[in-house]
Amino acid sequence: MKLCDFGQSNVQTGEINKDYNLTKYVTTRYYRAPELYLNFKCNYDSAIDMWSMGCTIAELFTKKVFVRANTTEDFLDFLVQMNGLPSKKIQDLIGNKNFLMYMQDKEKTIKRKSMKELIPNAPDTAIDLISKLMRYDPEERPTAREALEHPFMQELYDPENDDQIIEGEPIKFYDFEFENYTIERDVIRQLILDECILANNKEARKLNRIYREKFKNGVLE
């Protein structure tokens, strides 16, 4: 499973864009994490993708969009129904206090539902993983590697044959050097071909990592 929506992606690591305030208006509304919707007073990170992953795994069982989000009210109602009110720590982070007051008011009338009630046909291991992925606090959500190591993924994940996960490594200019290319049809075709090769060839990924370390500022430096 891959999440591929990088229309407004930006590099932010170390000295690169360190003062850049990331836009909150990203991702399709049905997969938008609370820190985006509620306008947390801090920049977000890859935890927003883990929330989206929780939504997607839930939909494997529900066969329909999991998070109700046709309107802002729908989304806030669903958050309260699924998770109740956020902790004081998270409430203090919420930038849109009108949304918080709405949730506090609705919490009095909305009946909580457990994840098992929301996805009755999902096994307990899936319920546990989805529940952890869809927590208010982004710091409490599993990372991609932790999610792969969860019991729900046991039959699918082989740690001895997985070299595609790179967590905790700083982004290098090498990774985004393509933004400096002169974009023409042949260049785009080659970039797509390169991605296909990297996704399907272990030796190509190994070579790419060697180049990534050798040319930290890009091959055009």
URVEN-V82002 format. One record per residue. RES is the residue in one letter. SS is DSSP state (H for helix, E for strand, - for the rest). PSI is psi in radians with two decimals (none if undefined). Layout:
# URVEN-V82002
res:RES ss:SS psi:PSI
res:RES ss:SS psi:PSI
This chain:
# URVEN-V82002
res:M ss:- psi:2.27
res:K ss:- psi:2.40
res:L ss:- psi:2.13
res:C ss:- psi:1.38
res:D ss:- psi:1.55
res:F ss:- psi:0.53
res:G ss:- psi:-0.54
res:Q ss:- psi:0.52
res:S ss:- psi:2.53
res:N ss:- psi:2.58
res:V ss:- psi:2.26
res:Q ss:- psi:1.70
res:T ss:E psi:2.46
res:G ss:- psi:-2.18
res:E ss:- psi:-0.13
res:I ss:E psi:2.01
res:N ss:- psi:0.60
res:K ss:- psi:-0.46
res:D ss:- psi:0.17
res:Y ss:- psi:2.23
res:N ss:- psi:1.91
res:L ss:- psi:2.41
res:T ss:- psi:2.46
res:K ss:- psi:-0.21
res:Y ss:- psi:1.27
res:V ss:- psi:2.82
res:T ss:- psi:2.61
res:T ss:- psi:2.42
res:R ss:H psi:-0.64
res:Y ss:H psi:-0.23
res:Y ss:H psi:0.26
res:R ss:- psi:2.20
res:A ss:- psi:2.71
res:P ss:H psi:-0.63
res:E ss:H psi:-0.41
res:L ss:H psi:-0.85
res:Y ss:H psi:-0.69
res:L ss:- psi:0.01
res:N ss:- psi:1.04
res:F ss:E psi:2.58
res:K ss:- psi:0.78
res:C ss:- psi:2.78
res:N ss:- psi:2.66
res:Y ss:- psi:3.00
res:D ss:- psi:-2.75
res:S ss:- psi:-0.15
res:A ss:H psi:-0.42
res:I ss:H psi:-0.55
res:D ss:H psi:-0.53
res:M ss:H psi:-0.61
res:W ss:H psi:-0.82
res:S ss:H psi:-0.64
res:M ss:H psi:-0.68
res:G ss:H psi:-0.73
res:C ss:H psi:-0.78
res:T ss:H psi:-0.74
res:I ss:H psi:-0.70
res:A ss:H psi:-0.67
res:E ss:H psi:-0.32
res:L ss:H psi:-0.44
res:F ss:H psi:-0.67
res:T ss:H psi:-0.40
res:K ss:- psi:0.38
res:K ss:- psi:2.96
res:V ss:- psi:2.27
res:F ss:- psi:-0.84
res:V ss:- psi:2.09
res:R ss:- psi:2.12
res:A ss:- psi:0.61
res:N ss:- psi:-0.52
res:T ss:- psi:2.91
res:T ss:H psi:-0.69
res:E ss:H psi:-0.71
res:D ss:H psi:-0.83
res:F ss:H psi:-0.83
res:L ss:H psi:-0.68
res:D ss:H psi:-0.75
res:F ss:H psi:-0.70
res:L ss:H psi:-0.79
res:V ss:H psi:-0.72
res:Q ss:H psi:-0.70
res:M ss:H psi:-0.76
res:N ss:H psi:-0.04
res:G ss:- psi:-2.72
res:L ss:- psi:2.55
res:P ss:- psi:2.82
res:S ss:- psi:2.90
res:K ss:H psi:-0.63
res:K ss:H psi:-0.80
res:I ss:H psi:-0.66
res:Q ss:H psi:-0.66
res:D ss:H psi:-0.45
res:L ss:H psi:-0.38
res:I ss:E psi:2.13
res:G ss:- psi:-0.57
res:N ss:- psi:1.63
res:K ss:H psi:-0.38
res:N ss:H psi:-0.68
res:F ss:H psi:-0.73
res:L ss:H psi:-0.77
res:M ss:H psi:-0.64
res:Y ss:H psi:-0.78
res:M ss:H psi:-0.72
res:Q ss:H psi:-0.65
res:D ss:H psi:-0.75
res:K ss:H psi:-0.44
res:E ss:- psi:-0.41
res:K ss:- psi:-0.42
res:T ss:- psi:-0.37
res:I ss:- psi:2.24
res:K ss:- psi:2.22
res:R ss:- psi:2.54
res:K ss:- psi:2.38
res:S ss:- psi:2.85
res:M ss:H psi:-0.57
res:K ss:H psi:-0.63
res:E ss:H psi:-0.59
res:L ss:H psi:-0.54
res:I ss:- psi:1.26
res:P ss:- psi:-0.40
res:N ss:- psi:0.08
res:A ss:- psi:2.47
res:P ss:- psi:2.84
res:D ss:H psi:-0.64
res:T ss:H psi:-0.67
res:A ss:H psi:-0.72
res:I ss:H psi:-0.75
res:D ss:H psi:-0.79
res:L ss:H psi:-0.80
res:I ss:H psi:-0.74
res:S ss:H psi:-0.69
res:K ss:H psi:-0.61
res:L ss:H psi:-0.43
res:M ss:- psi:0.78
res:R ss:- psi:2.64
res:Y ss:- psi:-0.80
res:D ss:- psi:1.98
res:P ss:H psi:-0.46
res:E ss:H psi:-0.32
res:E ss:H psi:-0.14
res:R ss:- psi:2.56
res:P ss:- psi:2.66
res:T ss:- psi:3.06
res:A ss:H psi:-0.76
res:R ss:H psi:-0.75
res:E ss:H psi:-0.63
res:A ss:H psi:-0.70
res:L ss:H psi:-0.50
res:E ss:- psi:0.00
res:H ss:- psi:2.58
res:P ss:H psi:-0.55
res:F ss:H psi:-0.50
res:M ss:H psi:0.09
res:Q ss:- psi:-0.74
res:E ss:- psi:-0.23
res:L ss:- psi:-0.46
res:Y ss:- psi:2.20
res:D ss:- psi:1.73
res:P ss:H psi:-0.38
res:E ss:H psi:-0.21
res:N ss:H psi:0.70
res:D ss:- psi:1.90
res:D ss:- psi:0.35
res:Q ss:- psi:-0.18
res:I ss:- psi:2.14
res:I ss:- psi:1.77
res:E ss:- psi:2.46
res:G ss:- psi:-0.06
res:E ss:- psi:2.40
res:P ss:- psi:2.55
res:I ss:- psi:2.41
res:K ss:- psi:2.75
res:F ss:H psi:-0.52
res:Y ss:H psi:-0.66
res:D ss:H psi:-0.43
res:F ss:H psi:0.32
res:E ss:H psi:-0.41
res:F ss:H psi:-0.38
res:E ss:H psi:-0.27
res:N ss:H psi:-0.06
res:Y ss:- psi:2.68
res:T ss:- psi:1.92
res:I ss:- psi:1.93
res:E ss:- psi:2.96
res:R ss:H psi:-0.80
res:D ss:H psi:-0.61
res:V ss:H psi:-0.77
res:I ss:H psi:-0.75
res:R ss:H psi:-0.74
res:Q ss:H psi:-0.69
res:L ss:H psi:-0.72
res:I ss:H psi:-0.75
res:L ss:H psi:-0.73
res:D ss:H psi:-0.76
res:E ss:H psi:-0.70
res:C ss:H psi:-0.72
res:I ss:H psi:-0.78
res:L ss:H psi:-0.60
res:A ss:H psi:-0.38
res:N ss:H psi:0.02
res:N ss:- psi:1.99
res:K ss:H psi:-0.68
res:E ss:H psi:-0.63
res:A ss:H psi:-0.68
res:R ss:H psi:-0.66
res:K ss:H psi:-0.79
res:L ss:H psi:-0.68
res:N ss:H psi:-0.64
res:R ss:H psi:-0.57
res:I ss:H psi:-0.80
res:Y ss:H psi:-0.61
res:R ss:H psi:-0.66
res:E ss:H psi:-0.62
res:K ss:H psi:-0.68
res:F ss:- psi:1.15
res:K ss:- psi:-0.48
res:N ss:- psi:0.30
res:G ss:- psi:2.72
res:V ss:- psi:-0.20
res:L ss:- psi:0.04
res:E ss:- psi:none
